[in-house]
């Protein structure tokens, strides 16, 4: 049976390939955090200077920030896969998100000084 009979829609070859993007959801660990960015550990490489939306869980709150990838390098190679330490810089933070970050960081400081 040919591939065309298996498909509901016929596929067409593109001699000049069109481009596109994919949005992926991947878990990550936040290793360092500031009001301007973060260091994350993630299992997929992210392209330098690319922009992404990141969901950050800050205690009992969750915020979504847009951030630019400023650096990334392999941190661990193991049988379960590779992990990357990736630095991100927040872009165009809204006032409520900025306040949530400041509040969370202040709570961290208070816990560390006890």
N, C-alpha and C positions, 0 to 999 in steps of 0.2 A: 504494500500500500504506500503510495507517495505521501510526502509531507503535506501537500495541498489538500488531500482528502481528510487528513486528521484535524485540520484547522478550520475554525469557523470563518476566519477572514484570511484572504490571500496576502502573503508577504511580498514586498517588492524590494529588490536590491537598490541601494543608493550608491551611485558611482562617486559622488562627492558626499561623504557622510555628513549628516547633520549633527550638531552638537547638542548636548543637554547636561543636566545636573541631576544629582540624586540627593535627597535629604534622608539621612539615616538617624536612627535613634540607637545610642550605644551607652551603656552604663559607664560611669567614670567615678574616680575618687578625687575629691578636692584636697590637695596636699598643703597648699598655702593660699591665703586669701588677703587681699587688700581692697581698699575702696576703688582702685583703678584696674585691678586684674586678679589673676589667679594662676597657680600652677596646678595642673590636673594630671592625673594618671589615667590613661585610656588605652584600650586594646586595639585601636586603629590609628594609622598615621593620618594627620591632618595637614593639608597643604599650607605652607607659609603664606601669610598675608590673606588667607581666605577668611571670609566672614561666616559665622555660625550663630545660631540661637542655642544657648545653653540654659538648661533648667538646673538651678542651684537650690538645694534643700538647706535652709538656714534655720536649724532648730525646728520649731513647729511651723515655719513659714516656707513657702516655695516661691521663687521668683524666676522669671525668664529674662536673660540678658543677651544682648547682641555683643559679640566679641570677635576680635581679630587675632589670628594665630601669629605670634611673634617669634616663637622658637619651638623646636620639637626635636627630641632625640630618644633613641632606644634606651629604656631604663632596665628592662629585664627580658632575658630570653629563657624560656622554660618549656617543658614538654607540653604545657597547656597553651602556649602561644607567646607572643611578644607583647610587651607593654611599653608605652611611650610616656615620657614626661614632656608635657606641652604647656608652654606659657601663653596665656591669652590676655589681651588688653580689652577692657570693656569699652564699648562705643555707645555714645548717646544714651546714657542712663537717664531714666525718668526720675523725678524727685522721690516718688514712693519707693522705687527700687533702691536708689541711693541711700535713703533713710533706713531701709531694711538691712542693707549691708553695714552701715555705720552702727546700727543697734546690735547686730550680731557680733561684729568685731569688738565692740565695747564689752559685751557680755563675756566674750572669750578672755579679754584682758582682765576683767574682774575675777574670773575663775582662776586664772594663772597667778594672780597676786595673793590669793588666799593661802 
